[in-house]
Every structure is written in structure tokens, then in C-alpha cells.
């Protein structure tokens, strides 16, 4: 199960941190150990790491209306999203 790192900017860091959407959306896909990260300099750049059982399912979800709505709910700025996979 690969470990994935995703970083992006958000509109409101505190809202993003407190949102249950990550677990709600990714949990049913078998994503585990979601951990959140924030920029210690106080910018709106955040990140997360997670274990992903099916990367195709996760990437596919992000293209659906459910995925788009989840990102919007969390205040994610989609064009800033960068995904890295542990090698």
C-alpha cells in the first residue's frame, strides 16, 4: 500500500484542519493513516499523508462531483494541488 503525500493551498487553514471530509470521502476507499500538516510560517499551504490501497480509485474520485464538492467544502484551491507517491 503506497504512502501518498498531497499538498495544496486552502482558503482557511483552521477550517481545513477541522473538516471531517477527508475521512468521509477517502475512508470508504480504504485510505488509512491520514495525517495533516501545516506550514509553520503561517501561509495557507497545507499537506497530508495517507496510505492508499487503490490509487486509481482515489484519483478517479477526485474527478467526480463528490470529490470536487469535498475539495470545495474544505476550501482547497485545486490548481495548487501536488501529489507525490512514496517510491
Beta strands, then each sheet from edge to edge (+ up, - down):
strand 1: 2-10
strand 2: 32-38
strand 3: 45-52
strand 4: 76-85
sheet 1: 2+ 3- 1+ 4-
end
